[in-house]
């Protein structure tokens, strides 16, 4: 089993802090009102609400009365609370009710876009943010344009994201609160495109704004790995974990670099530290599996994969990795049980049926030998 993951450039996709965009709602009610939105509906029904944003001539002309205004304020306030708690699907249900009642609500559009973005539904999020551009005033319109650029960046539509960021930079205020993130993200786009000099230019601009950012140090380290300048990468990742010892990506970066430089013991210690901080770091898990095959450290890989799956039992890819390791070391019954979970989660996963069939054949053959 040779996973062969490309882990060199997996550090540059940090998610922006959405909370800075959340507008304050009417504070008249501190209670959680989740029943006013009606029964929960699946995210797939977003299309009907989104369609309202694109038909302004068909919206009702009547203005909401005071009771309706108060209800909207309560729903928006509660959506803020749910977003802060990362309960995006629950927030979605409240916001859908808001936008049915008031399709032009700037906060409703902004919060709905943030929820959809966190749910990985980037196209619908973009519709919300583009509608927000239309309804916002001059200052709010700029923030909405930044949200569009960020969403394109997160969706890895890099050419469109870069164009959107360039438009933003034409009119960005000098002390704009998100300027650091803009420069950092543009640098990350250039890393993904292989334009390392341009990436460094924008990282340097971000560094001027916030020289103590551990996240930026990880990005610098990733850039140096791409350049195969491993000594410089070590310095960058080491600085990241000095600034923030809980930065698991910094420890993964050190693990990668030390492995490349031949210090296997230190690389294992670094990747273990990353998983102690965040046992759901997918890059670290993939490295553990890859290195376990090379270094014959299967027990460690099994333990780490099981820890991961205890927290996220619906990750078919990680479950498949565990099944492959069980197969590799001859623990076929456990491998087959794990494959049952894999196929239940993803019936069409690549090579899944083939692995299950091979396990069944081998287990049948083993039983036949036992009878003999």
Secondary structure, 3 states (H helix, E strand, C coil): CCCCCCCCCCCCCCCCCHHHHCCCCCCCCCCCCCCCCCCCCCHHHHHHHHHHHCCHHHCCCCCCCHHHHHHHHHHHHHHHHHHHCCCHHHHHHHHHHHHHHCCCCHHHHHHHHHHHHHCCCHHHHHHHHHHHHHHCCHHHHHHHHHHHHHHHHHCCCHHHHHHHHHHHHHCCCCCCCCHHHHHHHHHHHHHHHCCHHHHHHHHHHHHHHCCCCHHHHHHHHHHHHHCCCHHHHHHHHHHHHHHCCCCHHHHHHHHHHHHHCCCHHHHHHHHHHHHHHCCCCHHHHHHHHHHHHHHCCHHHHHHHHHHHHHHCCCCHHHHHHHHHHHHHCCCHHHHHHHHHHHHHHCCCCCCHHHHHHHHHHHHHHHHHHHHC
